[in-house]
Amino acid sequence: YIQAFPEYGPERMGAPVAAFNRLSDKPIRTHAGVKSPRIVVVLDASLIEPARVTDGLPEDGILLVNSTDEPAALRARVKLPASIQLYVVDASKIAMETVGKNVPNTPMLGALVKVTGVLEFEPMMKAIEHKLGEKFRGGKEKFVAPNLVSIRRAYAEVRC
């Protein structure tokens, strides 16, 4: 079962946005905001402090960040407790090199699967290939293949 929803305010175009996802083996009955996430994914490292992305993250939580920083340097900069699992991947660089645009969300999927194990990697890749194939009919070489490469690279390049 999956539940996904964004949280918007009266922001301008390009302003930071929070989005939440719930995954469960059982039906999801709550529709409230997420106050205590087990996993936080940050697409823009400059938002870690101002957006207070670690608020509510438990001591054994996972923080996955799109950043060029080394994990130890990032941990020290944001004063992250040692108990929180920190993972870093340069998803922007991967996206630029594979897709040709700074769209880190797709490669971050590969890193997320790697650090959480929440999905099996190859079945996920097949599902994404199918979905992208439907969305970009006739664009397998131009759109689908580069996105799949970006996911595989982030899966391989994520570090802690």
C-alpha positions in Angstrom: 0.0 0.0 0.0 1.3 3.4 -0.9 0.2 6.9 0.0 1.9 10.0 -1.5 1.1 13.6 -1.0 2.9 17.0 -1.3 2.6 19.8 1.3 2.3 23.2 -0.4 2.0 26.7 0.9 1.7 29.9 -1.1 5.2 29.4 -2.4 6.6 30.9 -5.6 7.8 28.8 -8.5 11.0 27.0 -7.5 10.4 27.4 -3.8 11.2 24.4 -1.5 8.4 21.9 -1.3 7.9 19.0 1.1 6.4 15.7 -0.1 5.6 12.6 1.9 5.2 9.0 1.2 3.9 6.1 3.2 4.6 2.5 2.3 3.1 -0.5 4.2 2.2 -4.1 3.9 -1.2 -3.2 5.5 -3.8 -0.7 4.4 -2.9 2.8 5.3 -5.8 4.4 7.3 -4.3 7.7 8.4 -4.3 10.8 6.1 -2.4 13.1 8.5 0.9 14.7 7.8 4.1 12.8 8.5 5.5 14.1 11.9 8.1 11.3 12.5 9.6 10.1 9.3 11.8 7.0 9.4 13.5 8.1 6.1 14.2 11.6 4.8 15.3 12.3 1.2 16.8 15.7 0.5 17.1 16.7 -3.2 18.8 20.0 -2.4 21.4 19.9 0.4 21.2 23.7 0.9 17.8 23.1 2.4 18.9 20.8 5.3 19.2 23.5 7.9 16.6 26.1 6.8 13.9 23.5 6.1 14.8 21.6 9.3 14.5 18.3 7.4 15.7 16.3 10.4 12.9 17.4 12.7 11.1 14.3 13.9 13.7 11.9 12.4 14.3 9.1 15.0 17.7 8.3 16.4 18.0 5.3 14.0 16.5 7.2 11.1 17.9 7.4 7.6 18.9 10.7 5.9 19.7 10.5 2.2 21.1 13.7 0.6 21.9 14.8 -2.9 25.2 16.4 -2.3 28.8 16.7 -3.4 29.9 16.7 0.2 31.6 13.8 1.8 29.3 12.2 4.4 31.6 13.0 7.4 31.8 16.7 6.3 28.1 16.9 5.8 27.4 15.2 9.2 29.7 17.7 10.9 28.3 20.8 9.1 24.7 20.0 10.1 25.6 18.6 13.5 23.9 15.3 12.8 23.9 12.8 15.6 26.0 9.7 15.0 23.0 7.5 15.5 21.2 8.8 12.3 22.3 6.9 9.2 23.6 9.4 6.7 24.0 8.6 3.0 25.1 10.9 0.3 25.0 10.7 -3.5 25.7 13.3 -6.1 22.4 12.8 -7.9 22.6 16.1 -9.7 25.9 15.2 -11.3 24.6 11.8 -12.3 21.5 13.4 -13.8 23.5 15.9 -15.8 25.8 13.2 -17.1 23.1 10.7 -18.0 19.9 12.6 -18.7 21.4 16.0 -19.6 19.4 17.9 -17.0 19.7 18.6 -13.3 16.8 16.4 -12.3 18.1 14.5 -9.3 14.8 12.8 -8.4 15.2 9.8 -10.7 18.7 8.9 -9.6 17.7 9.4 -6.0 15.4 6.5 -6.4 18.3 4.1 -7.0 20.1 5.5 -3.9 16.9 5.2 -1.8 16.4 1.5 -2.8 20.1 0.8 -2.0 20.1 2.4 1.5 16.7 1.1 2.6 16.1 -2.2 0.8 12.4 -1.2 0.8 12.1 -2.6 -2.8 13.9 -5.3 -4.7 16.1 -3.5 -7.2 15.6 -5.4 -10.5 11.8 -5.7 -10.2 11.7 -2.0 -9.5 13.9 -1.3 -12.6 11.6 -3.4 -14.7 8.5 -1.5 -13.4 10.2 1.9 -14.0 11.2 0.9 -17.5 7.6 -0.1 -18.2 6.2 3.1 -16.8 8.7 5.4 -18.6 8.1 3.4 -21.8 4.4 4.2 -21.6 5.1 7.9 -20.8 7.7 8.4 -23.5 6.4 6.2 -26.3 9.0 6.0 -29.0 11.6 7.7 -26.8 13.3 4.6 -25.4 16.8 5.6 -26.4 16.3 9.4 -25.7 14.4 9.3 -22.4 14.0 5.8 -20.9 17.5 4.4 -21.2 19.3 7.5 -19.7 16.9 7.5 -16.7 17.6 3.8 -16.1 21.3 4.4 -16.3 21.0 7.3 -13.8 19.1 5.0 -11.3 21.7 2.3 -11.6 24.6 4.8 -11.1 23.1 6.3 -8.0 22.5 2.8 -6.6 26.2 2.1 -7.1 27.6 5.4 -6.1 25.7 6.2 -2.9 28.0 6.4 0.1 27.9 6.6 3.9 
